[in-house]
Amino acid sequence: MSPEVSVFLRFKKVSYSKNKRIWTFSTNKVKGFSINTL
């Protein structure tokens, strides 16, 4: 995990789906922003 992601996770609400391996971020500007960790 990159430092940028670590900081982002620390200050934003993040939900992780192990089945799909997708990080879903909930921010004020972006809703449903996802990163595929495959």
N, C-alpha and C positions, 0 to 999 in steps of 0.2 A: 504494500500500500504506500502510495506516495505521500510525502508530507503535506502537500496541498489538499489531498483527499482527507487526511487525518484532521486537519484544521477545519475543513468544511463539515465533516461529520460531527465535530465537537460543537459547532455553533448552529447547525441546522438540524431540523427533524428529519431523520432518515430511517426508512424501513428496508430491510433486506430479505429477499426471498431466496432461500437456499435451493429450492427446487428449480427455479428458473435462472438462478445466479445473476439476478439483476438488482442493482441498487436503484431505489426509487426515491428521489429527493422532493421534498415539499418546501418551496421557497415562496417569498412574496411575489417575485417577478415570474417565476416559472413553476407551473403546476404539472406534475407528472413527468418531470425530467428524469430519464433513466440512463444508466450506463451498464452495458453488458460486460460482465467481468470474465467472460469466457476467453 
